Amino acid sequence: MLDALELEVFERDGIVKVPSAFSADDAERMRAVLWSELRTRHGMERDDRSTWTNLRPTKLKNTKTNPVANAILGPPLRSALDTLLGEWKVPPHQGQVLVTMPTGESWSVPHRQWHTDLGFELPPDDLPAVKIWALLTDLDPCGGGTPQVAGSHRVIARHLTTTSERDFTTIRDQVLRSDPWFRDLTSADRSTDPMVETELDGLPVRVVELTGRAGDVYITHPWILHSIATNANDTPRMMRSRFIWRSEGGDQAGAADGVLGQTD
């Protein structure tokens, strides 16, 4: 279960890490299944970098439903989900498969495609679901780990108390234009470092990368803004992500998972 400090971190940042939620051996079995489908579907060989030409391979349907990934929902993650959600729905599979091959580009915080994966019709003070991000590989900084705006869930919740608007795109765009910090975040000519924490009318925000070891899982609030990062390292970035819904909450998982394609 999450301790008091971890709960404080989740309340403040909307992001909490569960280290070693599943084993390194489980992660290797998941990678083996993934590489098998990458070879079959895209002609990509694990030991032949010349075949890694598809930088963001998609349509990995067999890997998505392979039961080897059920190890993600082991006791450490289940306990954390119990703490945050109470009773929750066990998903039929472990979600979207996210792969980013080394791109040869330099790394920087992206300025485009900042979004959430869930709309804004729900009460601002409710937590009907969380999103989990499972690391199948060791993931170092600049390696394509999904960049997230820690604290953005609270900015969005506060914004929703000021308007009756709930349209997904409208609210997203309003929030991204609501403060000079967000406008700078989404500018190609950025003047500040968004990874340095700042406060927006008392609410701390900063950009963080999801990094760690294979088997780590991050849990995020569904209103955390996130984007796509390049992989400037030498190894593929492999993750899985999906929503976990509270039992009494509305089940929008089918609509939410993958609705924007591979955007994380």
TATANOR-V896020 format. One record per helix or strand of 2 or more residues. SS is the DSSP state (A for helix, B for strand). FROM is the first residue (numbers start at 1). LEN is the number of residues. If there is no record, write none. Layout:
SS:FROM:LEN ; SS:FROM:LEN
This chain:
A:4:10 ; B:15:4 ; A:24:19 ; A:49:3 ; A:61:5 ; A:67:7 ; A:75:11 ; B:96:5 ; B:129:7 ; B:147:4 ; A:152:9 ; A:168:9 ; A:180:6 ; B:198:3 ; B:203:7 ; B:217:5 ; B:237:10 ; A:253:4
